[in-house]
Each structure stands twice: as structure tokens, then as C-alpha cells.
Amino acid sequence: MGWKEKDWKKNQNQKGGDSRRDIEIEMLKIQGLLVCPKCDLTYSLYQHRCPHCDEPNKTHYPAKV
């Protein structure tokens, strides 16, 4: 650590923020939507299965397979 390097400055560059994809998934979840991990289709969070590929919705219905 040099004389000009400050801890807060170093930590400011190393922000452990969410990736763009995580932020997008969170925004869709707030709106009541979900992105299918298999086919990337956006559908309602309250549907049991993806309407396109029939992948089960394990986030809202974990026991239903």
C-alpha cells in the first residue's frame, strides 16, 4: 500500500455489487414475473410451470416437481 492508496478508495473500486442479470431477476420478481432458467422466457411467478418448455417453477412452488 503506497502513501496515496487509502483503504476506503481501494474498497470503493472493489464493490461487491450484483451483476446486471441478478438485478434484472430481482426487478422482475418485484413485478410478479420470473425468468425460466431453461429457455429464458419471462412468465408469471404464480404459474406452476413455464408455458414454453414446461420447466417447473421451483422458486415459488419448491415442493411441486
C-alpha angles and dihedrals in degrees: 000000000000127000092264097045112098124190094234091050092050092048091048090063093047098059109166092214127157120271119251090255093054091050091049092050091049092050091050090049090054088053092050095255135121135200115227109235091212104047103011093236117149114228140155117297090225097059114103095219140020109266092219107044102011092238110161119250100238096170097066099021106034095164095050112086 
